[in-house]
Amino acid sequence: SALNRLYGPWGLFVDDNQVIYVADSKNHRIVKWEQDASSGQLVAGGKGSGNNTDQLNHPSDVVVDRDGSIYISDTENGRIQQWSPGAKSGKTIIKDISSPVGISRDKQGLLYVSDWKKGEIKKWGVGATIGQLVASRLSGPRFMFIDQKKSIYIAEQRRDRIIKADDVISSQSSMLVGGSLGNSLNQLSSPYSVIVDELGTLYIADTNNHRIMRWVRGAQSGKVIAGGQGMGSRYDQLSYPHDLSFDLNGNLYVVDYGNHRVQKFVIDKSLCQ
């Protein structure tokens, strides 16, 4: 539980200054790491598991707005917590979610939350107490990504696929990749996270295959860009990667859950054409 260690990390957020925020789930806290720091800073939780205002219980994901406010998917407490910069405790802004996992925030400040048990994604406006359904009839949605057009890309873990849902009240969505369980280049195994670059290329945490896949728009199969060497702790290996993020320079950050670490990969942009 030292601040230079992680224990079962899940989600992460990378801000414009390459500061990394990690949902350090089994330590029930959010830790912030400045660029090139050897140790993190506690910014939320860290008081053991619990449901008090200064506690978290297995947080899964975190996003940070431009004012430095931190929004946390406090999974086992079934709530979304907001911590102001420097605060000693948080406030509940959304409650009574059965199993919140992924949390995202769009340019307008709307919060999107995936409910793993209910198989749905809802969005909340600022100050709203009732969420609006944007995707339903999902099977194990984990993390999600929202693009500039408000399309929602969802890692649907139990169906081994990535789907895309438009920001409307609809149970309709289109499958993008995966859909069959396996470790071939056209298959996925319990994917937890997806992010999308400006070209529409998908980057997928193919969790149970211990690899990161890049899937060019329209391709029938993907390419392994990290891991894929079996589960392990070498630098070219991953162990149940959970979440992904880019920084402004296009570097890829991977939450390497089983190894209790975050890995940074420099992506060769010439391969993205």
C-alpha positions as CSV (number, residue, x, y, z in Angstrom):
1,S,0.0,0.0,0.0
2,A,3.0,2.3,-0.2
3,L,2.6,5.2,-2.7
4,N,5.2,3.7,-5.0
5,R,3.1,0.5,-5.3
6,L,-0.2,-0.4,-6.8
7,Y,-2.5,-3.3,-5.8
8,G,-5.0,-4.6,-8.4
9,P,-5.2,-1.4,-10.4
10,W,-8.2,-1.1,-12.8
11,G,-8.8,2.2,-14.6
12,L,-6.7,5.2,-15.4
13,F,-6.9,8.7,-16.7
14,V,-4.0,10.7,-18.3
15,D,-4.4,14.5,-18.4
16,D,-2.9,17.0,-20.8
17,N,0.3,17.3,-18.7
18,Q,0.9,13.5,-18.8
19,V,-0.2,13.2,-15.1
20,I,-1.6,9.7,-14.6
21,Y,-4.5,9.0,-12.2
22,V,-5.0,5.4,-11.3
23,A,-7.9,3.6,-9.7
24,D,-5.8,1.5,-7.3
25,S,-8.7,-0.8,-6.6
26,K,-7.5,-3.2,-3.9
27,N,-6.0,-0.3,-2.0
28,H,-9.4,1.5,-2.2
29,R,-7.8,4.7,-3.4
30,I,-7.0,7.0,-6.3
31,V,-3.3,7.8,-6.8
32,K,-1.8,10.5,-9.0
33,W,1.6,10.1,-10.6
34,E,3.4,13.2,-12.0
35,Q,5.5,12.6,-15.1
36,D,8.7,10.7,-14.3
37,A,7.8,10.5,-10.6
38,S,9.1,7.6,-8.6
39,S,6.1,7.6,-6.3
40,G,2.4,8.6,-6.4
41,Q,0.3,11.1,-4.5
42,L,-2.9,10.1,-2.7
43,V,-5.8,12.1,-4.0
44,A,-8.9,10.2,-2.9
45,G,-9.6,7.3,-0.5
46,G,-6.8,5.4,1.1
47,K,-8.7,5.0,4.4
48,G,-9.5,1.3,3.9
49,S,-12.6,0.0,2.2
50,G,-15.8,1.6,3.4
51,N,-18.7,3.9,2.4
52,N,-17.8,7.0,4.4
53,T,-17.2,10.2,2.5
54,D,-13.5,9.8,2.8
55,Q,-13.5,6.1,1.8
56,L,-13.8,4.1,-1.4
57,N,-14.6,0.4,-1.9
58,H,-12.8,-1.2,-4.9
59,P,-12.9,1.8,-7.2
60,S,-12.8,0.8,-10.9
61,D,-12.3,4.0,-12.9
62,V,-11.5,7.7,-12.7
63,V,-11.8,10.8,-14.8
64,V,-10.6,14.3,-14.1
65,D,-12.0,17.6,-15.4
66,R,-10.0,20.7,-16.3
67,D,-10.6,22.2,-12.9
68,G,-9.0,19.2,-11.3
69,S,-12.2,17.7,-9.9
70,I,-11.9,13.9,-9.8
71,Y,-14.9,11.7,-10.6
72,I,-14.6,8.1,-9.3
73,S,-16.5,4.9,-10.1
74,D,-16.8,3.6,-6.6
75,T,-17.9,0.2,-7.6
76,E,-18.7,-1.8,-4.5
77,N,-20.5,1.2,-3.0
78,G,-22.6,1.6,-6.1
79,R,-22.0,5.3,-6.4
80,I,-20.0,8.0,-8.3
81,Q,-18.0,10.2,-6.1
82,Q,-16.6,13.6,-6.8
83,W,-13.5,14.9,-5.0
84,S,-12.5,18.5,-5.4
85,P,-8.8,19.3,-5.7
86,G,-7.1,18.9,-2.3
87,A,-10.3,17.7,-0.6
88,K,-10.1,15.3,2.3
89,S,-13.4,13.7,1.4
90,G,-15.7,13.3,-1.6
91,K,-19.4,13.8,-2.2
92,T,-21.8,11.4,-3.9
93,I,-23.1,12.8,-7.2
94,I,-24.8,9.6,-8.5
95,K,-26.0,6.8,-6.3
96,D,-27.9,3.5,-6.4
97,I,-26.0,2.0,-9.4
98,S,-25.8,-1.8,-9.1
99,S,-22.2,-2.2,-10.3
100,P,-20.6,0.9,-11.8
101,V,-17.3,0.2,-13.7
102,G,-16.4,2.5,-16.6
103,I,-16.8,6.2,-16.3
104,S,-16.3,8.8,-19.1
105,R,-17.0,12.5,-19.5
106,D,-17.7,14.3,-22.7
107,K,-16.8,17.8,-23.8
108,Q,-20.1,19.1,-22.4
109,G,-19.5,17.7,-19.0
110,L,-22.0,14.8,-19.2
111,L,-20.9,11.7,-17.3
112,Y,-21.4,8.3,-18.8
113,V,-21.3,5.2,-16.5
114,S,-21.3,1.5,-17.4
115,D,-23.3,-0.7,-15.1
116,W,-21.7,-4.2,-15.4
117,K,-24.5,-6.1,-13.6
118,K,-27.4,-4.4,-15.3
119,G,-25.7,-4.5,-18.7
120,E,-26.4,-0.8,-19.6
121,I,-24.8,2.6,-19.9
122,K,-26.5,5.8,-18.7
123,K,-25.5,9.4,-19.0
124,W,-26.0,12.2,-16.4
125,G,-26.1,15.9,-17.0
126,V,-24.4,18.2,-14.5
127,G,-26.5,18.1,-11.3
128,A,-28.9,15.4,-12.6
129,T,-30.2,12.7,-10.2
130,I,-31.7,10.5,-12.9
131,G,-29.6,9.1,-15.7
132,Q,-30.7,8.7,-19.3
133,L,-30.2,5.3,-20.9
134,V,-27.9,5.3,-23.9
135,A,-27.1,1.6,-24.3
136,S,-28.8,-1.5,-22.9
137,R,-29.0,-5.3,-23.2
138,L,-25.3,-5.5,-23.0
139,S,-23.5,-8.4,-21.4
140,G,-20.7,-7.4,-19.1
141,P,-19.9,-3.8,-20.2
142,R,-16.5,-2.7,-18.8
143,F,-14.8,0.4,-19.9
144,M,-15.9,2.7,-22.8
145,F,-14.7,5.5,-25.0
146,I,-16.6,8.5,-26.3
147,D,-15.5,10.2,-29.5
148,Q,-16.1,13.7,-30.7
149,K,-19.4,12.7,-32.3
150,K,-20.6,11.2,-29.0
151,S,-20.5,7.7,-30.4
152,I,-19.8,5.3,-27.5
153,Y,-17.4,2.4,-28.0
154,I,-17.9,-0.3,-25.4
155,A,-15.9,-3.3,-24.4
156,E,-18.5,-6.0,-23.9
157,Q,-16.6,-8.5,-21.9
158,R,-19.0,-11.4,-21.8
159,R,-19.6,-11.4,-25.5
160,D,-15.9,-11.0,-26.4
161,R,-16.4,-8.0,-28.6
162,I,-16.3,-4.3,-29.1
163,I,-19.5,-2.5,-30.0
164,K,-20.4,1.0,-31.0
165,A,-23.6,2.7,-29.8
166,D,-24.7,6.2,-30.9
167,D,-25.7,8.6,-28.2
168,V,-29.4,8.0,-28.4
169,I,-31.9,6.1,-26.3
170,S,-31.5,2.8,-28.1
171,S,-30.7,-0.8,-27.4
172,Q,-29.4,-1.0,-31.0
173,S,-25.6,-1.1,-31.4
174,S,-23.3,-2.3,-34.1
175,M,-20.5,-4.8,-33.5
176,L,-17.2,-3.6,-34.6
177,V,-14.7,-6.4,-33.9
178,G,-14.6,-9.7,-32.1
179,G,-17.7,-11.7,-31.2
180,S,-16.0,-15.0,-30.9
181,L,-13.9,-16.3,-28.0
182,G,-10.3,-17.2,-28.9
183,N,-6.7,-16.0,-29.3
184,S,-6.6,-15.7,-33.1
185,L,-6.1,-12.3,-34.6
186,N,-9.8,-12.0,-35.4
187,Q,-10.9,-13.0,-31.9
188,L,-10.9,-11.6,-28.4
189,S,-11.1,-13.0,-24.9
190,S,-12.9,-11.0,-22.3
191,P,-11.9,-7.5,-23.5
192,Y,-12.1,-4.8,-20.8
193,S,-11.2,-1.6,-22.6
194,V,-11.2,0.1,-25.9
195,I,-9.9,3.5,-27.1
196,V,-10.1,5.1,-30.5
197,D,-7.7,7.4,-32.3
198,E,-8.6,10.2,-34.8
199,L,-8.3,7.7,-37.7
200,G,-10.9,5.4,-36.2
201,T,-8.4,2.8,-35.3
202,L,-9.3,0.7,-32.2
203,Y,-6.9,-0.1,-29.5
204,I,-8.2,-3.0,-27.3
205,A,-7.2,-4.4,-24.0
206,D,-7.7,-8.1,-24.9
207,T,-7.6,-9.0,-21.3
208,N,-7.6,-12.8,-21.0
209,N,-5.3,-13.0,-24.0
210,H,-2.8,-10.8,-22.1
211,R,-2.3,-8.5,-25.1
212,I,-3.2,-5.1,-26.7
213,M,-4.7,-5.2,-30.1
214,R,-4.8,-2.5,-32.8
215,W,-7.7,-2.9,-35.2
216,V,-7.7,-0.6,-38.2
217,R,-11.2,0.6,-39.3
218,G,-12.9,-2.0,-41.5
219,A,-10.2,-4.6,-41.0
220,Q,-11.2,-8.3,-40.6
221,S,-8.5,-8.9,-38.0
222,G,-6.2,-7.0,-35.7
223,K,-2.5,-6.8,-34.8
224,V,-0.8,-7.4,-31.5
225,I,1.1,-4.2,-30.5
226,A,1.9,-5.1,-26.9
227,G,2.0,-8.3,-24.9
228,G,0.9,-11.4,-26.7
229,Q,3.8,-13.3,-25.3
230,G,1.8,-15.2,-22.7
231,M,0.9,-14.1,-19.3
232,G,4.0,-12.8,-17.5
233,S,5.8,-9.9,-15.9
234,R,8.6,-9.2,-18.4
235,Y,8.4,-5.9,-20.1
236,D,7.1,-7.5,-23.3
237,Q,4.4,-9.4,-21.3
238,L,1.1,-8.4,-19.7
239,S,-1.1,-10.0,-17.1
240,Y,-4.8,-9.3,-17.5
241,P,-4.5,-5.8,-18.9
242,H,-7.6,-3.8,-17.8
243,D,-7.5,-0.2,-19.2
244,L,-5.9,2.0,-21.8
245,S,-5.3,5.6,-22.5
246,F,-3.3,7.9,-24.8
247,D,-1.5,11.0,-23.9
248,L,-1.3,14.1,-26.1
249,N,1.9,12.7,-27.7
250,G,0.2,9.5,-28.7
251,N,1.9,7.3,-26.2
252,L,-0.1,4.4,-25.0
253,Y,-0.6,3.6,-21.3
254,V,-1.8,0.2,-20.2
255,V,-3.0,-0.8,-16.7
256,D,-1.3,-4.2,-16.3
257,Y,-3.7,-5.5,-13.6
258,G,-2.0,-8.8,-12.7
259,N,1.4,-7.2,-12.5
260,H,0.2,-4.3,-10.4
261,R,1.7,-1.7,-12.7
262,V,1.1,0.8,-15.5
263,Q,3.1,0.2,-18.7
264,K,3.9,2.9,-21.2
265,F,4.3,2.1,-24.9
266,V,5.5,4.4,-27.7
267,I,3.4,3.8,-30.7
268,D,4.9,3.9,-34.2
269,K,2.5,6.3,-36.0
270,S,3.8,5.2,-39.4
271,L,2.1,1.9,-38.8
272,C,-1.3,3.6,-38.3
273,Q,-1.9,4.5,-41.9
